[in-house]
């Protein structure tokens, strides 16, 4: 029995070593500092234009250099929410996922505080069925997503990690490491904005 316990402890240490990824510091815009795995690099403008519709293009997109289909995005927009509306915002984004996807299974659904900033967190595995009238039958597209939403400096920030669902345990850990590293600072107001 003692050997079984020792083996399990060793195996846990090996798994944790495999999951942990070396991180690098990234600055996004003027007010976001976070850490991303070193294997992420900014996605080329051409790739961003191919993957995202122009009116929904993220403010920043990073892609994994080794594992295909793994991206990290940041969307920044003027906020329609009041400070402290994280619960309401989370429910809104949650219901929009149900309307866009054929199937959504939530793995995380919570509000967390990181570096004195509240974040709504949704982690999920989703699928979109192929069109029934398609000439060639395609399997459903399955995706793992880990999104964190926050309100800051009168703006809404949406951070998202997308990956194939088969490795979601690894990517949950990576997304949580990114989330824990986020630091935000208020942007300096220009004199024109203050009416001076």
N, C-alpha and C positions, 0 to 999 in steps of 0.2 A: 504494500500500500504506500509506503514511504517513497519508493521509487516512482510510482505512478504520479504522486503529487509533485516530485521533483521534475519529472518529465513534462508535466503540464505547465509548471512555472517556466521551464526553459522554453517550451513552445510559445508561451505567451510573450516572452521577451523577444523571440525571433520574429513573431508576427508584428509586434510593435515596432521593431527595427525596420521591417520591410515597409510598413505604412508611413513612417516618418520620412518626409522629403526635405532635402536642404532648401532653405528659403532665402530670398533676396528682397531687399527693400525697394518699393516702387512708390513714386509720387504721381498721383493722378490729379490733374488740374492744379489749382493753387491751394487746395485745402484738404486733400486726402493723402494720408501716408499709410501704407499697408505692406504686408509681406506676402509674396507669391512664391510658389515653388520655382527653383532656378530653371526648370525645364520649360517654363512658360515664356513666350516672347510676344511682343505686340503683333497682332494679325495685320497683314498687308491691307492697304486701302482697297485693292482689287478684290481680295477675299472677303472683306467686310461688305463691299457692295454686292457681291454674289450671294452672300449668306443672309443678309438682313435687308428688309425693305427700307427704302430711303426715309420714310416718315417714322420708322421705328428704329433707326440706326442707333446703337449704343454710343455713349460718350467715349468709352474705351473698351477694347476687346483684346484679350490675350489668348493665345492658343498653345496647347502642349506640343512641344517639338517632337516627342516620341510617340505618344498615344493619340491615335486619331480619334476625332470626335469629342475631345475634351477642351472646353473653352471657359474662360472667365470673363464676364462682362460687367460694366458699370454704366448705369443709366442715371442721368441727372436731369430733373425737370422742375419747373416752377411748381410749388406745392399748392394743392387745393385743400390740404389738411391743416387742422389746428395742431399746435404743439400738444403732445400727449395723446394724440389720436391713434396710437400704434395698434391697439386692439381692433378698432374700426377699420384701419387700413389693412391689417392682416386678413380680416374677414372679407374685405373687398377683393383683394388679390387672390384669396383662396377661391372665392366664387367665380372669378374670371378664369382661373385654371380649369374649373369644372366645365365652363362653357366652351373653352378652346380644345379640350382633350376628350377623347372617348372614354378614357378610364384614368383615374388618379388615385393612388394609394399614398396617404401621407405617412411619413416616417417621423417627422418632427413638425410641431405646430405649437409655437410658444413665443413669449416675449422674454428677451434677455437684456441685461445691462452689461456693456463692455466699455471700459474706459469712460465711465460716467455718461454713456450714450445708450439710449434704449433702441433695440432692434426687434422687429417682428421677424421671426424665422419660420420658413416653410421648407421642409425637405420632402421629396416625393419621387415616386416612380410613376411615369405617365405613359400612355400609349395612344396612338392615333391609328385608326383602322385605315386600310387602303380603300380607295374609292371602289364601290361595287361595280360601276360601269367601265372600269379601266380595261383596256385591251389585254394587258398582261397582269395577272394576279400578283400582287406584292404582299409580303407579310406586314403585319402591323409594325409601326415604328415605335420602339420603346426608348425612353429617355429617363435618366436620373437627373434631378435638379435640386440644388440647394440654394435657396434665395434668402437674402436678408435685406430688409427694408428699414429705412429710418428717415426721420424728419430732422433737418438741420439747416439753420440759416435761411429759413423760408423756402427751402427746396426739398424735394423728395429724392432720396438716393436708393437705387435698387442695385444690389450686388448679386450676381448669379454665377453659379458654377454648374455647367452641364457636362454630362459624361454618359457613356454607355452604362446601362443598369447592372451589368454583371459584376462590376467592381465598386458598387456603391459604398461598401464599408470603408474602403480605402479613401474614397472621395469625400465621405462624410467627415473623416478625420482631417483631411486637407482643408475642406471648407471651414471647419471649426477653427483650425489654426489661422486661416486668413481672417476670419471674423474677429478672433481675439487680438489680432495685430492692428486692427483699424484704429487710426487716430485722425480726428477731424478738427480743423480750426476754422473759425469764422473768417470770411474774406473781408479785407479792408474795404470800407465804402469809399467810393470816389467822392470828391468834393461836389461834383454835379449831382450825385445821387442824394446828398444831404441837403441840397438846395442852397449851397454856398457859391 
